[in-house]
Amino acid sequence: MRSSGRNNRDSSRGDHRGAGGSTPRPKAGGKRDDKQRAGRPRPEERRYDVGGSGGSGGSSDRKDERGGARSGGPKSGAPKSGAPKSSGSRGAAARGGAKGGPRTGAASKGSGPGAKGGPQRGRGQAPARPREYDAQVEERNRARHNKPQVKTPKTFGDQEGERLQKVLARAGMGSRRACEELIDQARVEVNGQVVMEQGVRVDPEKDEIKVDGLTVATQSYLFFALNKPAGVVSTMEDPDGRQCLGDYVTNRETRLFHVGRLDTETEGIILLTNHGELAHRLTHPRYGVKKTYLAAIQGPLPRDLGKQLKDGIQLEDGYARADHFRVVENTGKNYLVEVTLHEGRKHIVRRMLAEAGFPVERLVRTSFGPIPLGDQKSGWLRRMTNTEVGMLMREVEL
């Protein structure tokens, strides 16, 4: 009796399971899982069905389909035989495909730029802006950047000008540290006042700066000394094509002009600058800047020749007087004499000695004011030092 009752209960359980009631209960991970997996394609077989229709799929299906597309399986289209359509095909078609393809079917009838069947924008792209809006944005940007610069007020204690040691260093007085030492030694003056402290600011264009009593040329002025050879015309340009002073400064950006003149056959120092006021004062008779010449003449010379030249020699345009005269060298009848005078008339030295009875065979100007010719070779051009410029300015009260 007991065995029959147990058999009846087992049969009722099998009938409740269905036609396959005699089949034993599957274990975990057995054939039931195989049947569930058989209802859907493997990840490498899944594709988006562009334009197809189907039920809404979950995010896991879409991930599987993307993974299948990367794995190199068959392309989109009809699914593999025996595998049902992907449940996520409608969502993929509504989005325009995995790669941003055009919408087709009912999905293209929606609102937006693709309502007329045109290609749809890819996922994540910004909507297009009209050209009028871009033009307005560009116009606003230009208006913002083209505003006149507002000059803000200076903070308290901020002064104008440049530091004095920086100006001195740029003028060639030495390094900034050396210029600071000049200030500490009370050797620098600004507008007549001795500077006793560091950090003083000056205006190089307006303030008068002196070191050891010599004016410092802080402006953009140029000063050159040329040892003019014989045969060079004392002009910056010569219409006849002869060699002139301008041939020695053709590579200068600033226009220079010569201070005074020398005869074509006279050699020696001649100054070139772009400082108009200095050049004017150096040649003006009021300031009496002295020039020294060496002249080669034939003797014998009387003892009173120097006295005659100092007392004055009568010329066709008036008396001409020498400030100093001495014999430098004597070899037989050949004499080399030195004549110093402050006048600048044409051929003044040649005419004076010729009137005294001693024509000049060769003439060289050896100094112009405090600037000596020195050992500078004939035809050489050199830039004057700041000390020499200061001595010239002091000579003419600048």
Secondary structure by P-SEA (a helix, b strand, c coil): caaaaaaaaaaaaaaaacccccccccccccaaaaaaaaacccccccccccccccccccaaaaaaaaaaaaaccccccccccccccccaaaaaaaacccccccccccccccccccccccccccccccccccaaaaaaaaaaaaaaaacccccccccccccccccaaaaaaaaccccaaaaaaaaaacccccccccccccccccccccbbbbcccccccccbbbbbbbbccccccccccccccccccccccccccbbbbbcccccccccccccccccaaaaaaaaccccbbbbbbbbbbbcccccaaaaaaaacccccccbbbbcccccccccccbbbbbbbbcccccaaaaaaaaaacccccccccccccccccccccccbbbbbcaaaaaaaaaaacc
